[in-house]
């Protein structure tokens, strides 16, 4: 895939741009891109934003890469395997919470402008901060349509008190997390859902089959092996999970899916695997170049993931 340098309407600085028959990738600030995007032009959003904000600053990313932790918890090795770092949202301060709410207030107002009526937003979050994510979407005019629960048993938590493991062997500071919430929101439809589907091709969620609806509980192993080798991003989500989300997002299999924080491009790859058109935006130049290389590899990946019933697909 060829990469070009362009100066977009959203910015005075030259940025990278790449495109394929099914997707377009922009190395740009998400909010600047959204401000310049045509209104009522996106049919769905699937994204895993930097919902702690702190963790993707240059300072914290460098700490993680150097194994020094910071907001990223560097877990100990287990059975000879070094586990991935995860952000520690328990250390966020009140001002971090305020910045988080402000961030999602701006995001929600930006997304509702570019979405067509009935367009859905799937946004990844964390049980500790999800209320700070959801409230701004409702305030911006979105309808909350529930939560998608990603069941994954490799998340952190359940640890004994730090530096006092022996003294309190029967105590956990907080529960071990076994699920990841994804908020589900919809821009209000024009009239009835059936009318919206006919005009905008949105308003509902694509069923798994004629007999089986899309469900809000999805069993999901973490991204491993070839996926992680192809896209070594700290917040990589597995294709087996993302393809179920992306597939549901365009009920008529028409339209464009947007990921304004694409990271290594896993959502865009899932859309390509489903035959959908998509747009990805990433401000970090390193991650943008990673996405350009990783998306074709991830799109070809055969996940063999679990479906909503916990059975292999």
N, C-alpha and C positions, 0 to 999 in steps of 0.2 A: 504494500500500500504506500502510495506517495504521500509525503508530508509537505505541506506548503506553509509559507509564512505570509500571514495576511494581517491587515489592520482592520478590525471589525468596527462596526458602528458604535459598539458599546465601549470602545476603548481607543485611546490615542496611541497606545503602544502596539508594536507588531506582535502577534501571537501565532501559535502553531495551529494548523487546521489539517484534518485528514478526513477522507470519506470513502465509502464503499457503496455498492449498489443499494444496501439496506440501511446504512447508518452514516451519520455525520458526527465528527468529534471536534470539539472546540477546546483549546487551551485558553481559558478565559475565567474571569471572575463570574460566578454564577449570578450574582445579583445584577451586575452590569449587563450580562447577556439577557437576563429576563426583562430588564427595563427596556431593552432595545427590540425584543422579540415582538412580532405582531400579536395583537390580542386575539383570543379565541382561535388558537392555532395548534394547541397540544391536546391530545385525547386522553392521556393518562400519565401519571408520574409514579415511578418506582425508584426509591432512593434510600440510601443509608448515609445520612448527613453526619458531619462532625458534631454530634449532639452534646459532646462535652466541651467543645470549642477549644479548651485548653490543650487537649492531647495532640492536635495537629499543628501547633505552633512549631517553628523551626527549633526552638530551644528544647521542647519536649521530645520531638522526633529524634534529635541528635542524642539525647539521653537514652532513648530506647535503643538506638542503633549501637551505642557504646556500652550497653548493658548496665547503665547506671540508674535505670528506673524512672524516678520522677513520678509523674502521674501514671506512667505505664508500669504496672506491676510485672516484674521479671520473675516468673515462677521458677522454683527449683526443678532440676531434672528429675525424672521419674523413670525407673527401669531403663536407664541409659538414654532416655528420650528427652530432649529439651522442649518443654511446652512453650506455646506462643505467649508473648506479652499481651496483657489486656489492660484497658484503662481502669483506674480506680476512681469511680465517681463518688465514693464516700468522702474523699478529701476535698471536694469542691466547696468553696466558700460561698457566703451569701452573695457577694458581688458576682461570682461565677454563675450562680443561679439567675440573677437579674440579667446578666449578659445572655444567658441561654434563652430566657423568655423573650428578650428583645430580638435575638437572632431569628427565632421561629415566628415572631410577629411579622417581621420583615419578609420572611420566606413565604408565609401563608398569603399575605397580601399580594406578593409577586406572582404566586402560582395561580391564584383565583382569577387574575387578569388574563393569563395566557391560556387557561384551560377552556375547553368548550363546555357548554352546559351538560351536566351528567358525567363529566370526567372524574375519575377516581384518583386519589393519592394514596399510595402505600408508603409509609415512612417508618423506618426502623428506629427503635428507641431502646430504652433500658428501664426495668421496673423502678429504679430509684429516681429517675428524672422524667418519666413519661408524662406526668401531669403538667410539667413545664412545656412540653411539646404539644400536647393535645389542646390545651386551653386557647392558645393563640389561633389555632386553626378554626375552632368554633367561633371565636370572636370575629374572625375575618369573613365569616359567612358560610363556611363549609358545614355540611351535615356529617356528624360522626356516625359511621356505619358499622362500627364494631372494632375489634382487634383480631389480627391474625396471630395466633400463638405458634411460634416455632419451638418445638420441643427438641432441645439439644442438651445432652447430659455432660458436656465437657466445660461448662461455664464454671466460674470461680465462686467462692463463698464457702461457708461451713468451717472456716479455719478457727482454731483455738486462739485465745488472746496472745497477741504478739509478745514474744520474749517471756511468756509465762505458760508455755505448753504443758510442762510437767506439773505445775501447780494447779492447773485447771484442765485436767484431761477430759472431763465430761462436758465442757462448755464450748459452744460455738458462738462467735461474735454475731453472726447473722446467718440466715439459711443459705445452704448451697443452692445456687440458681440453676434451674433445670429448664428454663424457658426464656424466650426472647420475644417481647411484644412488638408487633408492627401495627401502628395506628392506621385505620382505614377511614378515609374521608371522601365525600363526594360534593362537587359543586352542584347546587340545586338544578334540577331538570327544568326544561321548558315544558310546562304542562305535565301530562301523564308520561310514565316511563316508556310506554309503547310509542308515543309520539316522539319522544326524545331519541329513542333507538332508530326510528325511521329517518329523522332529520340529521342527527349528529353521530349516530352509530355508537352512542354511549348511554350510560344510565344504569346498566346492570353489569353482572359478572358472568363470564363464560363458564358454563357448567363443565364438569369433568366428562360427562357423557349425558345422553338423554335420560338415563335412569339415575344419575348421581350428580348432585349439586357441588359447587365449589364449597369447601369447608374452611372453618376458621381455626382448625387444629392441623398442623403439618409436622410430622416427624422428620427430623433433619440431622444427619451427621455433619460434622464440620468439614470444610474443604481440606482435602488431603492429597498426597501423592502428586499426580500429574497436574491437577488444578493448582495446587500451591506452588509447584515448580514453574508453571506457566505464568502465574500472577502472584508473586510474593508481596502481597499487600497486607498490612496488619489487620484490616477489617474485612478480609475476603469472605464473601458469602458463597455457599456451594451452588452449583448449577442445578442440582436436583431440586433445591428449594426455590431458587429464583425463577426457574422456568414455570413452576406452578403459579407463582404470583403474576408473572408477566403474561402468561397465557390467559389468566382470568381478567386481566386489566382491559383488554380490548374485546368486548363481548361479540362484536360482529367481525372480528379479525381484520378490522380496518382502522386506519389512523396512525398516529405517531406517539411513541412512548418517550418520555424525557427522563433522564437522570442528571440533575444539575450538580451532583457530587459523585462522579462516576468512579473515582479511584482508579483501580486497575481495569475497569470496564466490564465487570461481571454481569451487570444488568443489561448492558448493550449486547453482550455475547448471548445472554439468555433470549433476548428479543430476536436476534439473528437466527438462533436455533429454532425459534417458533415461527420464523418467516415474517416477522413484524418489522416495520420501519421504526427507527429510533434516533435520538439525539443524545449525545453525552457531552458533559461539560466538566472540566477539571482544571483547577487553578494551579496545581503543583506541576511544574514542568517534568519532574522526574516520573511522577505517576502517569502523566499524560503519555509520555513515550512508552512507558510500560503497558498502558492500555492498548496502544496502537499494535504492539507485538502480541499481546495476550488475547485480545478479542477473537481473532480467527482460530486460535488454538482452543479456547474455552468453548466456542460455538460448535466445534466438532466433537467435544468431549461427550462420552456416553456415561452418564452418572450412575445408573443402576440404583437410584435413590429410593427411599421409602415414600409411599403415597400417603394420603391423609388417613388411611386406616392402619398405618404402621407396617404395611406389607411392601415388599419390593416391587417397584414399578416394572 
